[in-house]
């Protein structure tokens, strides 16, 4: 559970070099914001104290300590360092870079002995030769930092193995690919065809869905005469399995579809309460299971007794419906995309990824679409917006896209497409990059810190951030970042745990290896 003793000194040396660089960079007012963001994000998920049961030691120099220590160092305000150079604490940090004897401190770079009091250190920093020496130190330490950050990239998702944490009932050791997933990969063509035919049957003749929608409309029309109901989700996009639930947007007054902020909708709670009472009064048909009012999109979760269908009713704006229309258009133009989503969706369910908050089917859909954008088979969403050239904003976000996508020709076999999908996401740099279907390319996380460095296609996001300090910015501190193609402030995978991503990457690599050997 803890790092081996012979690795401890290596980590200490890496930290020392990083500390030297940090001190010199901040003294020179060098911008380290990207490093600060990266390291800060790594430390978030390992805040609690740890204890190694093997060595009965809570203070081992394990990677968890590395991230914590460096994160503290990177919090120093760069613009205030010169003002506080005489501060006792800052001088103490400077002294850490010097070798201590009985009466002196020795600066390794200058080969100079200094008397052991703080003023001598301050005077030494003002030495005319010190600037050249510190520049040399900066360049050398920069290389060390790059090496250190690579170490973070290699080891961060393994930190659960090295650091001791409460396991409860969850096994954090990522082992072999589950047997169900292996079996699935051994019958790729057959499985894909079966999934496609099943989803096609559900899409074209979904009697159960139509019956549910008809009875729901009939029930609520008695209290909301101007009611409009919009089904969305996998049963509309052609990505449903037999057990898939149905999502329904209810517009009680017929005017909320393009409402700007659903959580500020003054009558939202009222509409939810009235709908809940209507459903509960008709218990022979509806089984109300859960009311979720504090989620991003408040919903009523219920079951339609006559068909057995699970149903999630929401009262927000029409963004989800517009997303469904977009995905459906893409799937119709590119059957390979639809088949790939169906197979990977089934594969993901067979993998039983660890963690409470896993990758959702909606996020997975955009992972597939983005991969095909990178392969130049599918256009970016911003391209579809330009083609339409007719704005339609919902909740402030642009949804006016051209749904008449030309038929997409994929000149690769399905197995080859699937294999390359696994390779792509098995080796993707999740630490530094955001997956952005809007532009069909990645964007560095640091660009979301300085929003004016973002691509032109994200002007609406910049406008959204500038409009109000209360508007939530895009979350870049999660283990994986996928930007919603319409609601640009929404990270589809902000709740995904690092251990889940680690398993996903590992299983992608293992799956690619299996397909290689077929």
N, C-alpha and C positions, 0 to 999 in steps of 0.2 A: 504493500500500500504506500510506502514512503520511497523516496528516491534512494538509490544506492549511495554509500558513503563516497565512492570515488567520483561521483557526479557533482557532489556538493561544491567542491572547490571550483569546478568549471562554472557553475552558476554564479558563485561569488565574484569570480573574475569578470564575467560578463556584466554583472551589476556595477562593479567598480568602473569599468570602461564607460558604461552608460551614464554613470553619475558624473564622471569627468566631462563628458560631452554635454550633458544637461547644464552643468554649471557654466561652461564656456559659452554655450549657445545663448543662454539667458543673459550673460554679461554683455554679449554682443547684440542682444535684442534680435536673435534669429527666430524666425517663425517656426514653432514646433507644434502648431495646432493639430496637424494630422496625426502626429504621434500621440499627442495627449488624448485625442478622441479614440484612437485605436486601443491604447492601453487601458483607458478608463472603461471602455466597453468590455474588455476582458475581465476586469476585476468585479464587475457587477454581480455575477452569478456565484461568486465564492466569498461572500462577505463574512460568513459565520466562522468562529474559531474552529480549528480542526485538531484532531488528536490521533496520533498513530498508535493503534492497539498493539502492533507488533513490537515496537521499541518502547512503548509507553512513554512517548515524548511528544509534547505539544509544540515544541520549538524547533523542530527540524527545519533545515534550510531547503524547503521544498519549493517547486515552482509557484505554488500559491503565494508564498512569501515574496517571491520575485515580483510578481504582478503588483502586490500590495505596496511594496517598497517603491517601485518605480512610479507607480501611480501617484504616490505622495510627492515624489520629487517633481513630477511634471505639473503639479498644481501650483508651483511657485509663479506668482505673477511676474512676467518678464519685465514689464515696464517699471516695476517697483524695486528691482534688484539693486540697481545702483544707489537708489535712495536709502537702502537699508544695508549697505555693504558693511557698516560698522556694527550692525546688529550681532549680538553675541551668537545667536543660533546660526546665522549665515557663515560667520567666521569659523564656527565649529565644523561646519560642513566642508569648508575650504581645507581646514586642518586635516580632515579625514584623508585627503589626497596626499598627505605628507607623511614621511616616516619619522616616528618620534624616538628621540634619545633622551638621556637624562636632562640635558639643558637646552636642547635644540629641536627644531623641526627641520627636516630636510625636504626641499622641493625637488622631486625626481627629474622634472623637466629642465630646471635651471642649474641643478647640481649646486645649490646654495644652501648654507646652513642659516637658519633664522633663530633668534632668541625666542624662548617660549613665552611670548605674550602677544596679544592680539594686534597691537599697533604695528609690530614688525611685519605681520602678515599683510596688513593694509598697505604699508609702505612698499612691500615687495611687489604687490599688484600694480603699483604705479611706476615700477622700474621701466626705463625706456626700451629695454630689450624684451620685456615681458610680452609685449604685443606680438612680436614675431614668434615667440615661443608658444604663446597661446593659440596662434593661428595654426602652427604645426600640430599642436595638441588637438585642435578642432578637427583637422583633416584626418588624423589618425583615428580619433575617436568616432568620427563619422562612419568610417569603415566598420568599426566595432559595433556601432549601433545597428547598421544594416544587417550585420551578421546576427545580432541579438534579435532583431525583429523577425528574421527568418526562423530563428529558434522558436519564437512565439508562434509563428504560423504553423510550425511542425508539431508543437507540443500543446497548444492551447486546448484542442479538443480531446487531448489525452489527459488533461489535468485531473479528470475524475478518477483516473487510475492511480496517479501519483499522490494526490491529496486525499487525506482520510476524511470522509464525510459520512453522515448518518445514512445508511442504506435503506432503512425501513424494509419494504418488500420489493424494492426496485433494484435489479441487477445492473450495475453500471459498466460491466465488462461486455464489450461488443465482441461476440464470437462469430461463428460461421453463419452463413446465410441460412435462414430458416428452411426446413425441408419443403414446406408448401411453396415457397418462392422458387426453390430449385426445380421442383416438378413443373411449375408454370413455365420456366425458361426452357425446359426440355420439350415443350409442345407449343412453341410460340405461334406458328401459323394456324394450327387448329384452334387454339384458345382465342386468338384474335378474331378469327372468322365467327366463332360462336358468340363472342361478346358483341360483335358488330350486328349480327342478325338479331340478337336479343334486344339490343338498344333500338334497332330499327323497328321492331315489332311494337315496342312500347311507344315510340315516337308517332307511329302512323295510326295505331288503333288503341289508344289508351282509354278504354271505356271507364276504368276505375277513376282516372283523373277527371274525366268529364262529369261523371256522376257526383263526385265530391264538389266540384266547382258549382254545379247546378244547384245542389242542395244548400251550399253555403250562401250563394247569391239570393236564393229564395228566402232563407231565414233572415238575412240582414237587411234585405230590401224593405221589410216591414218597419224598420226603425230609421233606415237611411235611404230615402227615396232616390237620391242622386248618386247612390253607391256605384263605384267602379272597381272591378276586381282584375288583377293582373297576375297570372301565374308566371313563375320564372324558375330558373335552376336547371338541374340535369334532365328533368323530364321534358324540357322544352328544347334544350341544346342538342339532344340526341346522345347524351352521355349517361343515361340512367340504367341501372340494373333493376331487377324485379323488386328488390328491397328498398330502393331509393325512395326518400320522402318527397313531398311536393311543397314548394315554397309559394306563398301567395301574398301579394301586396294588396292591402285594402285601402282604397281612397274613399273614405266615408262620405265626403261632400263633393267629390269629383273635381277638386281643385288643389290637391296636395302633391300631385305628381312632380311638379317642378319647384316645390317649396324649397327655400334656401337652406334652412337648418331644421332637420326633423326633431332634434332634441329641444328646439325652442318653439315648436309647434304648440300653441297655447291649448289646443283641445286634445292633444295626444292621449293624455291620461284618461280623459273623459271617454274618448272613443274606445280605448282598450277596455275600460270597465264595462261599458254598455255591451260591447261584443262578447266579453267574458260571460256576462249574465245571460245573454241570449243563448249562447252555446251550452251553458250549464242547465238552462231550463229545457233544453232539448236533449236530455241524457240518453235517449234511445238511439240517437244518431251520433252524438259527439261525446268524446271522453277528454275533457280538459285536463292535461297532465301537469303543466307548468306555466307560470307567468313570469317572464323575465323583463323587468322594467329598467334595470341598471346596466344592461349591456349596451354596446355601441348602437345597435339597432334593437329597440324593444320588441319582443315577440310573445305571442301566445302559442304554446306547443300543445298539440292535441292529436287525437287519433279518430279517424272516421270509422265507426264500428262496422258499417255495412261492407266496406271494402278492405278494412284493415290497414289503410294507408296512414302513415304518419304525416302530419302537416304542420308547418311553421307559418303562422300568420304575422306579418309585420305591418307597421303603419307609417313607414318612413316615406322618403321621396322615391322617385323612379330610377335612381342610379342602378340598382340591382337588376331591374327589368332591362335597362339599356345595355348593361353588361351581358345579359343573357342573349339579347338580340345580336350583339357583336360576335360572341362565341359561336352562336348558331350559324351566322353568315360565314365565318371562317371554316367551320366544320363542313358546310355544304360545298364550299369552294375547294377544300382540301381534305378528301376522305382519309388520306394518310395521317393527317393531324388527328382526326377523330379516332381512328384506330389506335394511334399511339397513346392518346389520352386514356382510352378505355383499358388498354393493356397495362399501362403504368399505374393506373388507378387500382386495378386488380392486384398488381404486383405489390403495391404499397400496403394494401390490406393484408397480404400474405406475410409481409415482413414483420408485422406487429412491432413497429418502432417504439422504443421506450419513451417515457415522458408523458405527462398529463396533456400538454398542449402540443399536438402533432401537426404535421403539414396537412392542411385541409384540401379537399378535392378541388375547391375553387383555386387555391394557390397552385396546386399541382397542374391544373389546366393551363395556367399562365407560364409555368415552367416549360411545358411542352411547346406552347406557342412561341415563347421567347427563343427556345432552342432552334425552332424552324425559321425564325427571323434571322438568327445568327447565320444559319445555313443558306440564307437568301432565298428560301422557298416562299416565305410569307412577308408581306409588307409591314412596315411599322404602323402603329395606330395613328401617328401624326401624319403619315402619308395619306391614310384614308380620310383624315380630317381635311387635309388640303384638297383632296379630290372632290369632296362634297362641297366645300366652299360655301357652306350655309350653316351658320352658328346655331346651336341649340344647347343652351346651358341649363343644367339641373343642379341645384344646390351650389351654383357658382362654377361648376366644372363643365368643360366642353364635351358634349356627347354627339355632336353632329358629324357622323362618319358616313362614308360611302359604303353601303352594305352590298353593293353589286360588285363583289370581288371576282375577278377573272379566275376561271378554273386553274388550279395550281397543279403543275406537272412535277412530280417528285421522281427523279431519275435514280432512285436507290431502292433496293429491296427493303421490305419491312424489317427483316432481321438486322440488316446493316444500319438502318435508321435507328432502331432500338439500341443496338450496341453503341453507336456513337453518342446517343443520348446519355447512356450510363457513363461513358468515358468523360463526356463534357462536364456533367455535374459531379462526377467522382473526383475531379481535379480542379473544380472551379475555385477561384479565390474569393471566398465568402467574407473574409475579414475586411478586405479593402473596397469591395465593389457592391453596388446596388444593381439588381436586375430590373431593367426599365423597358417593358414592352411598348411604352409610348413612343420611344425613339428607336426601338429595336436594337438596343445596344446597352452596354454597361455604363454606369456613371460612378466615379469615385465617391466614396462616402464623404470625403473632406469637402467636396463641392456643395454638399447640403449644409455645411457649416458656413461657408461663404456663398450665399445663394446667388450672388451676381456672377459666379463662375459656372452656373448651370447652363445647359443648352437652351437655345432660343425657344424650343418647343415647350419648355416649362415656365414660360412667362406667367401663366395663370397661377402656378404655385408661388412664384415670387410675389405676385399681386396679393395672393391669399395671406402670405406671411406678413406682408407690410400693412395689410388692412387692419389687423388687430393683434395686440400682444397676447390675447387670450386664445388665438387660433393655435391648434396643436400642430407642431412641425412634424415632418416625416421622421420616424424613429430609425436612427442608424445604429443604435446601441444593441440591437438584437443579433443573434447568431447568424441569421439569414435575413436578407432584405429583398423583398419583391414589391415594387411599387405598383399600385393599382393603376391601370391605364387611363382611367377617368378621374377618380378621386386621388389626386396626386400626393396628398398629405397622408395617405393611408398605406402603411406597411402591412401587406397581407400575412406576413409571417412573424410579426413582432412578438408573438407569444411562444414561438418555437424555442425549446430549450437547447443549449449547446450539446447535450448528450444525444438529443434526437438528430441534430444535424450530423454529429459524428457518426451515428449509426447509418444515416442516409448515405453519407459519402462512402462509408465502408461497404455497404450493401450494393451501391452502384458499381464500385470497382469489382467486387466479387461477381456481380451479374455480368459485367462486361467480359470477365475472364471465362465464365461459363459459355457465353456466346462465341468467344474466340475459339473454343475447343470443339464446337459443334461441327 
